Amino acid sequence: MNDNNPPTVAVVVIAYNDAGLVGEAVSSALAQGPVVAEVIAVNDASSDDTAKVLDELAGVHPRLRVIHREENSGGCGTPRNDGIAAATAPYVLFLDSDDVLPPGAAEALLRAAVEHDAPVTVGAAVRRELPLHHDVPWMPGLYTPGDVIERPADRPELVRDTLCVNKLYERSFLRKHDLRFPDGRFVYEDFVFTARVLAAAPRIAVIGDLVYIWHVRRDAAEVSISLDREDVGNWLSRIEAHRTASRVLADASPELGRACQVKFLEYDLRMYLREVGKDPGYQAAWWTSTRAYLDTFTAADLDAATAPTRWIVRVLRATATPPADVVRLTRLAAEPPLLPPPYAADAAGTPVWSAELPVELDGLTGLPVAELPVSVDAEPQGRASVRIRLHDLYGRLAEAGPETAQLHFLPRSGGDPVLARPVALTPDADGGWSAVLPFRLRDLADTGRRQGLRRMQRWTVKVGVRFADGSSLLTSLRPHGGLLHRRALPSSRYGVLLAQPYRTGSGALALRLAPGVEGALYLVRNRLHRARAGRGTG
């Protein structure tokens, strides 16, 4: 390829019953400019107006080709395979009908692919929670922009990135290795495709540019396949996808295979455990299926996991039914992991899960203070402070000597944290430590405004603890009492600050903050929107 015949990209857009959104997706692909020679939209036998929308767009845009499938495939793999087969450009990029490509994504990816002769090029992606437009980076810290990875086996942690849409693929590479998605109703088809790609050992170029915006619409009338977790079937599909991906990777590289097993334990297992809910029927079905799959993991797989994850697996293996303290187990699955009291030990003084399930908490005594699953409770204390209680953990904190605690407010969209004033911790009668920690909502509002968050700000609230031995830890807070009540506070700068503390999916404390009347109205409107959506979906 030379300057007279520059390489180009084919963007494959898949759509099923998405007439209201597919036009925006296709338009974002066409807006990439001449670097995108063709946009191939595959309509997977939609029953709404998706076909009409695509045909009308194709009548205006010559670069758009539409493939109409006669029968619905039941998943995302088959239409993507159709798009690969129809593509003529030397590079392929994938796009879902409810997502968008940011401006310049294709050009940035292609430039790096050509410069480094890389069959695969990866860029940054974000999960954008709608309607709040709250962006959460996908796999932050996994890649270093500018890197060229010669062998995926040298970087086994890459198995954590199971997305196919944040990458540009050389079509000849896909053809040479016969790389395709699983066909039919196969949920989490990305897992298997990315495993097959890594197993083919491509050179991978890394760029820092944002190349994909993944829209998350949890209140949609029909959620995406991966968000549909009403029954245990979604979890079974994830297990099957992981089983297939793990076999592919293990056959290609022992390092990648082991990393895939550990990724399941550290990420998939813990995420679904956090969301196990309170329905006894779901809990029992999830527990049974999970135990059966964990029986296929080796001792070496388990030994390669972190200590809290090992404890979770051993509790699961120790009882055929969910224990009475399953909620406590979900807290251990949080990020960071938390181990709330009560704390039990066997006759020899060895830490165990509970008196009823004496599963040894192996490795706890050797964990650095920063990695201990410390539990900290928080309750309101006046209008601008919280009272915290730090629980000791088998004497480990007492050994280190807790001295001060300090609130950390971390913007959930990324950016610099806001630190409150540190306060001395006081020992209490139950062997823990307490403190009243002040904070200033105006400081949060000011920082959020400087970071471009004008109407709605979302903050993760954590506490940092410093110890006499020089160690420190940063962990989440467990809200108690009336801490989750919404508050409207007068402000000389903003007129009003509306603060809505809430509990995250893992049970930790977070905060929505709306500065000014416009922001307060925005927060209330979105709260009503979520409430109506919840009633509408049952």
N, C-alpha and C positions, 0 to 999 in steps of 0.2 A: 504494500500500500504506500502511495506517495501523496504529495500535496495535490496532485491533479485528480487523484481518486481517493479522497479521504474516507476513512472507515465511518460507518454509521450504525445506528442502533434501531432495533425493532422493539417496541413496547407492546407486550402482550397483556391486554386487559380482559379479565374474566368477569362475567356478570350473570346473575340469576335473580329475576324479579326485583330489580333495583332501578326502575325507570326514573325515580326521583333524584338519584345520586350519580348514576353512571355518566351522565353528561359532564359533570364537573371533573370526574376522573379522566375521561378521554380528553377534555380540554386542557387539563394540566399536562398531559403527555404531548399533545400537539404544540403547546406553548413552549416546549423545550427548544424549538427552532429546528433548523435544517439538519442538525446532528441526528435527529430522529427521522429516519427515512420512511418509516412505516409504523402505524399504530394498528395492531391486529386485535379487534374486539371479538371475543368469543361469547355468544349468547347461548347459555346452557338451557335451551328450551324453556325460556321464561313464559309465564302465563299472564304477565302484566304487559305494560307498554314498552318494555325494555327494547324489544326488536324495533319498534317504530322510532324510538329516540335515536338508536344507533343508525338506522337507515337514513334518517333525516340528516344526521351529522355527516354521514358518509357522502351524501349528496352535495355537501358544501365543501368538504375537506378531502381532496384526492388522496392524501396520505393515509386516510383511514379505510381499512378493509374490515368487513364484518363477516364472521362465520356464524351461521345459525345452525345449532345442533337440533336434530329432530327429536331426540330423546334426552331427558335430563339425566346427567351422569350420577347425581347424588353427592358429588363432592367437588373439590377444587382441582384435583390432579388431572383428570381427563381433559377439561377445557384448556388447561395450561399446556398439556402435551399437544393438543390440537394447534395451539398458537406457535409452539416451537416448530412443529412440522410445516406450518405455513410461512414461517419467517424466511426472508431472503437476505436481510442485513447481516453483517458478520458478528454483531453482538446483540444479546437479548436481555431485556429488563422486564420484570413482572410487576403488575399493578392490579390491585383489587378494585372492584367497582365503587366501593364506598370510601376509598382512600385517595390521596393525591400525591403527585410528585412536586416538590418545591422547585422554583425556577433555577435553572442551571444544573440540575442534578445529573442529567444524562451526559452533558458535556464534561463535567468534572470527573465523573467515573470513567468516561472514554479516554480522556486525556491521560489519566494514570495507567489505564490498561495498556495503551499503546506505548507509553514511555517505558514501562517496566516489562513489556511483553508478558502480561499476566492474564491467564485464562479466566481468573476470577478477581474482581475488584470490589471492595466493600467500603461503604460509607456510613455515616451516622443516620440513625432513625429515631423518631420519637413517637410515643403513644399519646395522642391528643384526646383527652377526656372532653366529650361534648355533653352539654352545650357550653361548659365553662371555658373551653379552650385552654385547659391546663395540660401542659406538655411534660411528659415524663420520659427522660432519655432511656433508650433501649440499650441494655448491657454497657453502662458507663464504665470506663476503665479497662474494658476487655482488649481494645485495640489501641495502638499508638499511631496517630496520623503520620504518614511518611514511611511507615514500615513496609518492607517487602518480605513476606514470609515464604521461604523457599520450600519448606516441607511442613504440612499441617501436623505431622507426627512430632515435630519439634516444639509445637505449641498446642498440646492436647486440650488446654482450656478452651480452645476455639469451639469445642463441641457444645458449649453453652449457648452459642448463637445459632438458634434453629430457624431463623427467618430466611426466606429465599428472596424477599422483596427489596432488601437493602443491598443487593449485590448485582453487578453486571457480569454476564457470562459470555465468553467467546463461544459462538455457536459451533464452530468446528471441534472445540473441546467437548461439548455436550454430545456431538455426533460420534466422535472417536470412541468415547467411553459408553455410548448408548445410555446416557443419563436422562431419565424420565421420572416423572412423579408416579406414585401408585395410582392406579385407575379406580374409578367407581367411588362408592361411599366409603372413603378412607379418611377419617378425621385426623388432623395433624399430619397431613401429607408432607408439610415442610420438613418435619423431623427426618423422614426417610430420604427425601431428595437431598437435603444438606449433608446427611451422612454419606450418601453415595458420592456426592461431590468431593467431600474431604477424603474419602477412601481412594479417589482417583488421583490424589496427591498433586493438586495444581499449585503453581506459584500464585500467591495472593497479594495484591497491592492494597494498601490501606490509605484512605483519604479522610480528612476531618470534616468535609462538607456534609451538611444535612442533605440526604438524598431521598428520604421517604417519610411521609406523615401518615401514620396509622391511626385512623379515627376509631375511637371506642365509644359506642352508643349503647350503654347498658339499659337505657330506658326505651329503646326502639321496640316497635310492635313485634318484630321478629329479630332476635339477637343473632349475631354471627354464630357459626357452628362451634367455634372454640369457647364462646361465652355461654353457651347453652348448657348449664349444669344443673338442670332441674332434677335429674336422676343420676344414678351411678354410671349410666352408660357412657357419659363423657369421660369419666375416669378410666373406664375399661378401654375406651378408644385410645386414651393417652398411653396406657400401659402397653397396648398392642403396638402402637407407633414406636414407643421406646424400645420394646423387645426387638422389633425389626431393625431399627437404626443401630442398636447395640451390636447385633450380629454382623451387620455390614461393616461396622468400624472394627470390630474385633478380628474379623477375617483379614482386614487390611493392615492393622497395626495394633499390637497389644496395648500400646500407650493410649491410643484413641479409644479402644474398647473399654479399658479400665476407667478412663476419664468420663466416658458416657454413663457408665454404671454409677459412678460417684455423683455425677450431675443429677441423675434421677433422685438419688437419696437426698442430696443437699437442696435441690430446687423443686422438682415436681412433687415429691412426697410431702415436703414441708408446706408448700403452697396449698395443696389440696387438704391437708390436715387442718390448716388454719381456717379453711372454709367448710369444715365438716358439718357445721350447723348443729341444730338441736333436735332434728327429726330422728326418733329412734330407729325407724326403718331404714333411712338413708345411712345413718351411722353404722348399723349392723352390716348392711350390704357393702359399704365402703371398707369396713374393718376386715370382713371375710376375704374380699377380693385382694386387698392390699397384702394381707398375711400370706396368701397363696403365692403372690408374685415375689414377695421378699424371700420366700424359701428358695428361689432360684439364684440368689446372690451368694457369692462366696465369702468366706471369712476375710479374704484379702480385700474384697470390695468394701466391706464394712470397716475394716481397719484403716482404710484410706480416707474415711469420712471424718468430719469433726466430732468432738466428744458429744455435744448435744444431739447430733443426728444419730450417733450410735445408740444413745439412750432411748431415743424415740423408737428406733427399730427393735430394740430389745424389749421394750414395753409391749409393742405390737405383737412380737413373737411369744410373749409370756402369757397372754390370755386370749381365749378364743372369742371373747366378746368385749366391747368397749368398756373400760373401767369406769367407776363412778366419778373419777376425777379426770375425765377425758378433756374437760375445758382447760385444766392445768396443762395437759399435754399440748393443746393448741398454742398455749403461751410459749412453751418451749420451742415450738415450730416457728415462732415469730422471728423477725429480723430487726434488731438483734434478738437472740433467744433470751427468754426470761424464765426463771424457775421460781414461781411463787411458793410460799410456805403452804403446808407444814413440811418440815425437813425431818426425814427418818434415817435411822442407821441400824445395822444389824448388831448382833451380840458382840461382835469384835470392834464395833465403832465405825465400820465401813459405811460411807454414804450409800443409801439405796433410794429407789423411787418412792416407795411408801411401805408401811407396815404390811399392807395387804398384798402388794406386789414388790417383793424385796429384790428388784433388779438393780444390780450394782451400777453406780454412776462412776464407771471407770474413767480414770484420767482427770477427775475433777481436782484432785490435790495438786496436780502438776500444771494446771492451766495458769497462764499469766493473768494478773488481776484484770487487765483490759479485756480478756476474753471470757471472764466469768459471767454466767447467765444471771446476773444480779437483778432482783426485783425491787422496784421503787414505787410506792403508792403515792398518789397526789390527791388532795382535796382542797376546796376553795378556802381562802383565808382573806376575807375582805374583798375589795374590788380590784386590787392590783397586785395580788400575791397569792402563792399557793403554799400549803404546808405539805412537805414531803416526809416520807418515812422510808429509810433505807434498811432493808432486811439483811442481816448477816447470813453468810452461806457456809455452814459448817466451820465457822471460825476463820475463814480465809480473809474476810474483810477486817476483822479484829487484828489479825496479824499485821496487815498493811497499815492500819491506823488511819481511818477516815478523818479528814480535817475540814474540807470545805466542799460545798455544793453550789452549782451555778446553772441557771437555765440557759439552754441553747435553743434558739429558734432558727430552723433551717428551711429556707424557701423550697417548697416541693417541686418547683419548676427549675431548680438549680440557681446558683448564685451564692453570694457571701452570707454567712450566718450572722445573726444578731445575738450578742452575748449579754446577759443581764449581770448584775453585780454579784460576785461570789459571797457566800454567807457561811459562817462557821457551823459545823454540825455538832449537835449535842447528843450524848448518849442517853437512851431512854431505859425504862425499867425492864423492857422485854428483850434486851440484848441487841437492839438496833440503834439507829441514829435518826434524829429529826432536825428539821430546819424550816423556817418560813422564808421563801424565796420571792423577792419582789421582781416586778417587770414593768416596763412602760410600753403600752400599746402604741403610743405615738411614735416611738423609735422604730417599731415594726412597720407602721404605716409609711413613715418617711423612707425607710430602706426599700420597701416594696415599690413605692412610687419611683424611686431612682432606678429601679430595675425594670421599669415599664409596666408594673402591675397597678393600674389606676383604679379599677373598679372592684376586683375581687382578688384577695391574696390568700394563699393557703400555706400554712407553716406546719412543719413537723416539730413537736416540742420534745426536747430531750433534756437530760440532766447530766452534767459533767461533775465527776467527783475526783478530788485530789487527795492523796494519801501521804502519810508521814514518811513512808519509805521511798517517795519519789514517783510512785506509780500513779496512774490515773485511769479512769474509764468513762465512757460515754454510752448511755443507755436510754431506753424509752421510759415513759411514765405510764402507770396504770391509773386511770381516773376513777375516783370514788366520790361519794356524796353528791352534792349539787354542782360539781365542776362542769358538767356538760350543759348547763343552762345558758341560753342566749342572753347577752347583755348589751344594752345600748348606753354608751357613755358619752357625756358632753365633751367637746374638744374645742379649744380656742382656735386651733388651726383648721380643723376639718368640719366643725359644726357638730358632727356626731361620728362616733366610731362604733360600728356594730360588730360585736365579737361573738362567734359561734364555735365554742369548743366542740369537738366530736371525737368519737372512738373509731380508729381505723379498722380495717378488716382483721388485723392481727391483735386488736385490743389495745393499741397504744394511743396516747393523747396527741391530737392534732388540732389546728385552729384555722377557722375561716375568719378573715378580717376584711371588713368593707369600710374604707374611709369615705366620709362625706355622704350626703343624702343620696346622690346617684348610686354610689356603691352599696349603700344600705338597701335601697329599693331593688337593686340587681340581685343581692343575696336573697332577699325575701321572695322575689319572683322565681328564682331558681329552686328555692326550697319548696315552693308551691308546685313547681313543675315536677320535681322529683316525687312529691306526694301524690299528684294526680297520676303520674306514670306508674307508681307502685300499685295504686288501686286498679288501674286499667289492666295491668298484667297479672293481677291476682297474687 
